[in-house]
C-alpha cells in the first residue's frame, strides 16, 4: 500500500479562490492509482514564501516518512519561490525517500522514467539562475562602491554561530549530514566543518 499526501494551495484568503477543485481531482487520481491518502495539506497563501503553515507541516511529516508520495496539482501550486528554491524542495523530498507527482504535469513524476531528465533540466535552470543572481549581486556592489557606499551582507563568520546551532540541533535529531546540508542550503563540507569546529 502506497501512502500518499496531498498538497493544495490557492493564493488568496478571501474566498474568491477555492482548493476544493484541486482536492477533488487529486483524491480521485490517488484512488485510480490505488494510493491511500493519509494527509491533506491546504494553504491559502502566496507560493512565493516557504514559511506557509501547512507547507511546513507537510515537510515535517516528510522528515518522519509519514507517507511515501506527495501529490500536488502543479509545480507552481507547490512553490513559486523560484527555480532554485523549488528544486531544493524536490531535492528534500528525494533525500527523505518520498516520491512526488504533479497531477497536471505528467513528466514531473519521480516514480516515472523521466525523473532523471526532469531533475537534470531543473538543475541546469537553477544553476543558470544562481549565476544570474551572483552577477546581479556583483553589479550592485560595484555600483554601490562607485557611489561611495559600503554595503553587503554581514560577514559569514557573524552568521556562522547561528547556523552552527541549527546544524547541531538537526544532527541531534538524528538527521544525516546530507539531509542537514539540504535543509540549511549549505554543502556537506560546510556542515561537517561547523560540526567539527563545535567539537573542538
Secondary structure as UniProt FT lines:
FT   STRAND          3..10
FT   HELIX           20..33
FT   STRAND          36..44
FT   TURN            47..48
FT   HELIX           53..63
FT   TURN            64..65
FT   STRAND          69..72
FT   HELIX           75..78
FT   HELIX           83..95
FT   TURN            96..97
FT   STRAND          99..102
FT   TURN            106..107
FT   TURN            110..111
FT   TURN            113..114
FT   HELIX           115..146
FT   TURN            147..148
FT   HELIX           156..172
FT   TURN            173..174
FT   HELIX           177..184
FT   HELIX           188..199
//
